[in-house]
C-alpha cells in the first residue's frame, strides 16, 4: 500500500548542522551546557516561558520521545500515515445522515450560539503567541504606528483581541472583532476589557454578501483569521476570501492559522461525523475542515475559482455567491507571503501514547495594484 501524501509533509524549519550541534542529547553535554529546550529545570526550560518559543525542540534519532511532553516538526511515520488512511476509509464508510447534513449546513449559527452558551470566556485561553508568530501585530500596536485598523474574523470570546489591546501602545489603533455567533459577541461586549474607543464587536458572517458594520472597502490594515476558515463549507470559501480582499488596503495582510490534514482531531473523528472529504461535523454540531498546504495556496491565490460558475448548485446556502456576479472580481487575489505546515508531536508519558498535531499557518498579502475583470 502506497504511503499517502498528507498535507504535503515537509519540515517547515529543517535542522541545520549548526543547530544539530546544540541539540545533542543530555548525555553528550556537560553540566550547565544543556540548552533550555532540553532542560528539565523549570527556570531554564523554554516550556515555562511566556509565550513559549515553539519550534525549538527537535526529535533526533537517538532521543527517547517519551522524555518530554512535546516535540516540534515531527512528521508521522509511514505506519502512522497508513493508520490515518485506514481511519479515513472507516469515516467515509459511515458518513453523517442526509438529515443531519442538511440540518447542520442550514443553520450553522445556531450551533455556534449553543457552543458559546455552553463555553464561557473562562473556557478559552488567551492567544499570547500571536505577536510572536505574526510580527505585523507588534508593528501596528507600537506607539508611533499611526492610524491602523485591525479586523479579527471569528473573534469568539475575545481571546485574541483582548490580549492585543492589553499590549497596545498605539492610541490610533481600532480593532473590529466579528463573529458569526451573537452569543460570542455578547461575551466580548460584556467583558470588563471591552473599550469602545479601541474595540468594536459585531456579528458578521464572513461568507455573507455584506461587509461588517462600520467598515468600508479598503479600510483594514490587518485581518486575523485563526481557526475560523475551517468552519466554512467549501462552497463559501470564494465569498469569504473575496470579502477579505475587499476590506483590506493594498499591501494589507491576512494572518492565518487553521487545522491541517492529518491532525489528531481529524484522525479521532468518530463514525457519523464525515460530511465530505476532509469536512466533518463535531459532536457539538459545529463544522470543521482540515486543509492541505497546496489547497490553501490555490484558495488564497484565487486559482481555485478561475473559470467556475459564480452561483452554487448544491443547495447549501443558496445564492451565497450572488454578490460576486454583480461586483468586479480581482484578477489577482492574494500574494502568498508565507505558508507552512506546523507539526507537533504530543506525548502522553503515562499511557505511552504519541499524538500528532498538524496546523497550517500563513500570511497572505493583497497586491498593491490589481486589474479587475
C-alpha positions in Angstrom: 0.0 0.0 0.0 1.4 3.4 -1.0 2.1 5.9 1.7 -0.4 8.7 1.4 0.8 12.3 1.0 -0.8 14.1 3.9 -0.8 17.9 3.8 2.4 17.9 1.7 4.5 16.5 4.5 7.6 18.8 4.9 9.5 20.1 7.9 9.0 23.8 8.0 12.4 24.5 9.5 14.9 21.7 8.8 17.7 21.3 11.3 21.0 22.9 10.2 24.4 21.4 11.0 24.9 24.3 13.5 21.5 23.5 15.1 22.4 19.9 15.5 25.5 20.7 17.5 23.3 22.4 20.1 20.6 19.7 20.1 22.7 16.8 21.4 21.1 14.6 23.9 21.7 15.3 27.6 24.3 12.5 27.8 26.5 14.4 25.3 26.6 17.7 27.2 28.4 19.0 30.2 26.5 20.2 33.3 25.4 23.7 32.8 25.6 23.3 29.0 22.1 21.9 28.5 20.2 24.1 26.1 16.9 25.5 27.5 14.6 23.4 25.3 16.3 20.2 26.6 16.4 21.1 30.2 14.1 19.8 32.9 14.9 22.7 35.1 11.7 24.8 35.5 13.7 28.0 35.4 15.7 27.1 32.3 13.0 25.2 30.4 11.5 27.1 27.4 8.2 25.4 28.1 7.9 27.7 31.1 8.5 31.0 29.1 5.6 33.3 28.3 4.9 32.9 25.4 6.6 29.6 24.8 9.1 29.7 21.9 7.7 27.0 19.7 9.9 25.2 17.1 12.9 24.7 19.3 12.7 21.0 20.4 13.7 18.6 17.6 13.4 14.9 17.9 16.7 13.3 16.9 17.1 9.6 16.1 19.0 8.9 19.4 16.3 10.6 21.5 13.7 8.9 23.7 10.4 10.5 22.6 8.8 9.9 26.0 11.4 12.1 27.7 9.3 15.3 27.1 5.7 16.1 26.6 6.1 17.7 23.1 8.4 17.7 20.2 8.4 20.1 17.2 8.4 19.5 13.4 7.9 15.7 13.8 6.3 14.1 10.8 4.2 11.0 11.2 5.9 7.7 10.4 4.8 5.6 7.4 2.9 3.4 9.8 1.1 6.4 11.2 0.1 7.5 7.7 -1.2 4.1 6.8 -3.2 4.1 10.1 -4.6 7.6 9.2 -5.7 6.4 5.7 -7.5 3.4 7.3 -9.3 5.9 9.7 -10.4 7.9 6.7 -11.8 4.9 4.9 -13.8 4.0 8.0 -15.1 7.5 8.3 -16.1 7.6 4.7 -17.9 4.3 5.1 -20.1 5.8 7.9 -21.0 9.3 6.9 -23.4 11.7 8.6 -27.0 11.1 7.6 -28.6 13.2 4.9 -31.0 14.7 7.5 -28.1 15.8 9.8 -26.1 17.1 6.9 -28.9 19.4 5.9 -29.6 20.3 9.5 -26.0 21.4 10.3 -25.4 23.1 7.0 -28.6 25.1 7.0 -28.3 26.7 10.5 -24.6 26.8 11.4 -25.1 29.9 13.6 -27.5 28.0 15.8 -24.8 25.5 16.7 -22.1 28.1 17.3 -24.5 30.1 19.6 -25.0 26.9 21.6 -21.3 26.3 21.7 -20.6 29.8 23.3 -23.6 29.4 25.6 -22.1 26.3 27.0 -18.5 27.5 27.0 -18.0 31.0 28.5 -14.9 33.1 28.2 -13.2 31.2 31.1 -13.1 28.1 28.9 -10.7 29.6 26.4 -7.0 30.5 26.7 -5.7 33.9 25.5 -3.6 33.6 22.3 -0.5 35.3 23.7 1.6 33.7 20.9 0.1 35.7 18.1 2.6 38.6 18.0 5.4 36.1 18.1 4.0 34.2 15.1 2.8 37.3 13.2 5.2 40.3 13.8 3.0 42.7 11.9 0.7 42.6 15.0 3.6 44.1 17.1 4.1 46.7 14.4 0.6 48.1 14.4 0.4 48.2 18.2 3.6 50.3 18.5 3.3 53.8 19.9 4.1 55.6 16.7 2.4 53.2 14.3 -0.3 55.8 13.4 -3.9 55.2 12.4 -4.3 51.4 12.0 -7.4 49.2 11.6 -7.3 45.6 12.6 -10.2 43.1 11.9 -10.5 39.8 13.6 -12.8 37.3 11.8 -14.1 34.6 14.1 -13.4 36.6 17.3 -15.1 34.1 19.6 -15.0 35.1 23.3 -12.2 37.7 22.7 -9.1 35.6 23.4 -7.3 37.3 20.5 -8.5 40.9 20.6 -8.2 41.5 24.3 -4.5 40.3 24.6 -3.7 42.5 21.6 -5.3 45.6 23.2 -3.7 44.9 26.6 -0.3 45.2 24.9 -1.3 48.1 22.6 0.6 51.4 22.8 -1.0 52.9 19.7 -3.7 55.4 20.6 -4.9 55.4 17.0 -5.5 51.6 16.7 -9.0 50.4 16.1 -9.9 46.7 16.4 -13.1 45.2 14.9 -13.9 41.9 16.4 -16.5 40.0 14.3 -18.1 36.6 14.8 -20.8 34.5 13.3 -22.3 34.0 16.7 -24.4 36.6 18.6 -23.6 34.8 21.8 -19.8 35.2 21.2 -20.2 38.9 20.5 -22.3 39.2 23.7 -19.4 37.7 25.7 -17.0 40.2 24.3 -19.3 43.2 24.9 -19.9 42.1 28.5 -16.2 41.7 29.3 -14.6 44.2 31.6 -11.9 44.8 29.0 -14.4 46.0 26.3 -13.3 49.5 25.4 -15.5 51.1 22.7 -12.8 53.6 21.9 -10.5 51.0 20.6 -12.7 47.9 20.1 -16.0 47.3 18.3 -17.6 43.9 18.4 -20.2 43.0 15.7 -22.0 39.9 14.4 -20.8 39.2 10.9 -20.7 36.2 8.6 -17.5 36.4 6.5 -19.3 34.4 3.8 -22.2 36.7 3.5 -22.7 39.3 0.8 -22.3 42.2 3.2 -19.3 43.8 4.8 -19.0 44.2 8.6 -20.9 47.1 10.2 -18.7 50.2 10.4 -16.2 49.1 7.8 -15.9 50.0 4.1 -13.9 48.6 1.3 -10.1 49.2 1.6 -10.3 50.3 5.2 -8.4 47.5 7.0 -4.6 47.1 7.5 -4.6 43.5 9.0 -7.1 40.7 9.1 -6.7 37.9 11.7 -8.2 34.5 10.8 -7.4 31.9 13.4 -9.3 28.6 13.3 -12.3 30.2 11.6 -11.9 29.4 7.9 -12.3 25.7 8.7 -15.8 26.3 10.0 -17.0 27.3 6.5 -18.5 25.0 3.9 -16.2 24.7 0.9 -18.8 26.5 -1.2 -18.3 29.5 1.0 -14.6 29.9 0.6 -14.7 32.1 -2.5 -17.1 34.7 -1.0 -15.1 34.7 2.3 -11.8 35.3 0.5 -13.4 37.9 -1.7 -14.8 39.8 1.3 -11.4 39.9 3.0 -9.9 41.1 -0.3 -12.5 43.9 -0.5 -11.8 45.0 3.1 -8.0 45.1 3.0 -6.0 48.1 1.9 -3.4 47.5 -0.8 -0.4 45.7 0.9 -2.8 44.7 3.7 -2.1 41.3 5.3 -4.1 38.3 6.4 -2.7 36.4 9.5 -3.9 32.9 9.0 -3.8 29.7 11.1 -6.1 26.6 10.9 -6.3 22.9 11.0 -4.1 20.8 8.7 -4.8 17.5 7.1 -3.9 14.5 9.3 -4.3 16.4 12.5 -5.2 14.4 15.6 -8.6 16.0 15.6 -9.3 14.5 12.2 -7.9 11.1 13.0 -10.1 10.9 16.1 -13.3 11.7 14.3 -15.9 9.0 15.0 -18.4 7.4 12.7 -21.3 9.6 11.6 -19.2 12.7 11.5 -17.9 12.7 7.9 -19.8 15.0 5.6 -17.5 15.5 2.7 -13.8 14.8 2.0 -11.9 16.4 4.9 -15.1 18.1 6.2 -16.8 17.0 9.4 -19.4 17.8 12.0 -18.3 17.7 15.6 -20.3 16.3 18.4 -21.5 19.8 19.4 -22.9 20.5 15.9 -20.1 22.8 14.7 -18.3 22.1 11.4 -14.6 21.7 10.7 -12.5 21.3 7.6 -8.9 20.1 7.5 -6.7 21.8 4.9 -3.7 20.8 2.8 -0.9 23.2 2.1 -1.3 23.3 -1.7 -5.0 23.6 -1.3 -4.7 26.8 0.7 -2.4 28.2 -1.9 -5.0 27.7 -4.6 -7.7 29.2 -2.5 -6.0 32.4 -1.4 -4.3 33.0 -4.7 -7.7 32.7 -6.4 -6.5 29.9 -8.7 -9.2 27.5 -7.4 -12.0 29.9 -8.5 -10.9 30.7 -12.0 -13.4 29.9 -14.6 -16.0 28.5 -12.2 -19.7 29.4 -12.1 -20.3 32.1 -9.5 -23.5 30.5 -8.3 -23.8 27.4 -6.2 -25.9 24.5 -7.3 -25.7 22.1 -4.4 -28.4 23.7 -2.2 -26.1 24.8 0.7 -26.9 28.4 1.5 -28.1 29.2 -2.0 -27.1 32.5 -3.6 -24.1 32.9 -1.2 -22.0 34.0 -4.2 -24.6 36.4 -5.6 -22.6 39.5 -4.7 -19.7 38.4 -6.8 -21.7 38.3 -10.0 -22.5 42.0 -9.7 -19.1 43.1 -8.3 -15.8 43.3 -10.1 -13.7 40.3 -9.1 -9.9 40.7 -8.6 -7.8 39.2 -11.3 -5.1 38.8 -8.7 -6.3 37.7 -5.3 -3.6 37.4 -2.7 0.2 37.0 -2.7 1.2 34.0 -0.6 3.8 35.8 1.5 4.4 32.6 3.6 2.5 29.3 4.1 3.9 26.5 6.2 2.9 23.3 8.0 3.3 23.4 11.7 3.7 19.9 13.2 3.9 18.9 16.8 4.2 15.5 18.4 2.4 15.5 21.8 3.3 12.7 24.3 1.2 11.1 27.0 4.1 9.7 29.0 1.8 7.9 31.4 0.0 6.0 28.7 3.0 5.9 26.3 0.9 7.5 23.6 2.0 9.6 20.6 -0.4 12.2 19.3 0.4 14.1 16.1 -0.9 17.6 15.6 -0.9 19.5 12.3 -1.8 23.1 11.6 -1.5 25.4 8.6 0.0 28.9 9.2 0.3 31.6 6.6 0.5 35.3 5.7 -1.5 36.4 2.6 -0.9 39.9 1.2 -3.3 41.9 -1.0 -1.3 43.2 -4.1 -0.6 46.9 -4.2 -2.2 47.3 -7.6 -4.5 44.8 -9.4 -6.5 44.8 -12.5 -10.2 43.8 -12.2 -12.3 41.9 -14.7 
